[in-house]
Amino acid sequence: MNISSAMQSQITSVRQALGMATLQKAMSQDGPTVSKLIEGMEETTKEIKRAAQPHLGNNIDIRA
């Protein structure tokens, strides 16, 4: 039984190591993706500001 439990312990250890390696790889790939998303959001914001008309919404006509 000691051999079997030792093997199970080693298998569990290997699985944990693989899980951590996979997680680290996924996290390192998300950095560039997030950076591209932020750049896209900045460009979209600039386009919206260019398209918006600054005089709209400044005055409200309350006369009926």
C-alpha positions as CSV (number, residue, x, y, z in Angstrom):
1,M,0.0,0.0,0.0
2,N,2.9,2.4,0.6
3,I,4.0,2.2,-3.0
4,S,0.5,2.9,-4.3
5,S,0.1,5.9,-2.0
6,A,3.5,7.2,-2.9
7,M,2.7,6.9,-6.6
8,Q,-0.6,8.7,-6.0
9,S,1.2,11.5,-4.2
10,Q,3.7,11.9,-7.1
11,I,0.9,11.9,-9.6
12,T,-0.9,14.6,-7.6
13,S,2.3,16.6,-7.4
14,V,2.8,16.4,-11.2
15,R,-0.8,17.4,-11.9
16,Q,-0.4,20.4,-9.6
17,A,2.8,21.4,-11.4
18,L,1.1,21.1,-14.8
19,G,-1.9,23.1,-13.6
20,M,0.4,25.9,-12.4
21,A,2.4,25.9,-15.6
22,T,-0.8,26.1,-17.6
23,L,-2.1,29.0,-15.4
24,Q,1.2,30.9,-15.8
25,K,1.1,30.5,-19.5
26,A,-2.5,31.7,-19.7
27,M,-1.8,34.7,-17.6
28,S,1.3,35.7,-19.6
29,Q,-0.8,35.6,-22.8
30,D,-3.5,37.8,-21.3
31,G,-1.2,40.7,-20.8
32,P,-0.8,41.6,-24.5
33,T,-4.5,40.9,-25.1
34,V,-5.5,43.4,-22.4
35,S,-3.1,45.9,-23.8
36,K,-4.7,45.7,-27.2
37,L,-8.1,46.0,-25.7
38,I,-7.1,49.2,-23.9
39,E,-5.6,50.6,-27.0
40,G,-8.8,49.9,-28.9
41,M,-10.9,51.5,-26.2
42,E,-8.7,54.6,-26.3
43,E,-9.1,54.8,-30.1
44,T,-12.9,54.4,-29.9
45,T,-13.1,57.1,-27.2
46,K,-11.1,59.5,-29.4
47,E,-13.4,58.8,-32.4
48,I,-16.5,59.4,-30.3
49,K,-15.1,62.7,-29.0
50,R,-14.4,63.8,-32.6
51,A,-17.9,62.8,-33.8
52,A,-19.7,64.4,-30.8
53,Q,-21.0,67.9,-31.3
54,P,-19.9,70.0,-28.3
55,H,-22.8,72.4,-28.4
56,L,-25.4,69.7,-28.0
57,G,-26.8,69.4,-24.5
58,N,-25.4,72.7,-23.2
59,N,-28.7,74.6,-23.5
60,I,-32.2,73.4,-22.7
61,D,-35.2,75.2,-24.1
62,I,-37.8,75.2,-21.4
63,R,-40.3,77.4,-23.3
64,A,-43.3,75.4,-24.4
